[in-house]
């Protein structure tokens, strides 16, 4: 019973962050909810083992990323969602809303692996090494995927300067 209470306490404070991360990974709030649900089930199933590690957050992020990548590989998943509307209010004026919508749309056009690299590096604020561990690849791959993804975003923005701090 103590494990269940510990699990509930751990999950309750992190749901919004996981949902936002999942949204940035897949670009659709409904799919993000599905990713988070899958992560919660897997986390609960392995809670005894996961709760003993130093960073259970990394386990959840890994589930989110791997599940998203696996879903994108399925042939029936080729369907593209229409415009997604953010659930939470956006601060700032109309320009801010337009900028965020444009960025989420551009992020959604990236290949899933490059999108995952950008989300983990700049939204989850992971280092190159932590991102490589989450994705199961080398640090060189993370660096090259980051560079290519940022270059794609720069090109699609019409050559305007895009630096990591803006992402």
Secondary structure, DSSP 8 states (H G I E B T S, - for coil): -HHHHHHHHHHHTTHHHHHHHHHHHHS-HHHHHHHHHHHHHHHHHTHHHHTTSS-HHHHHHHHHHHHHHHHHHSGGGG--------SS---S-HHHHHHHHHHHHHHHHS-HHHHHHHIIIIIS---HHHHHHHHTS-HHHHHHHHHHHHHHHHHHTTS----GGG-
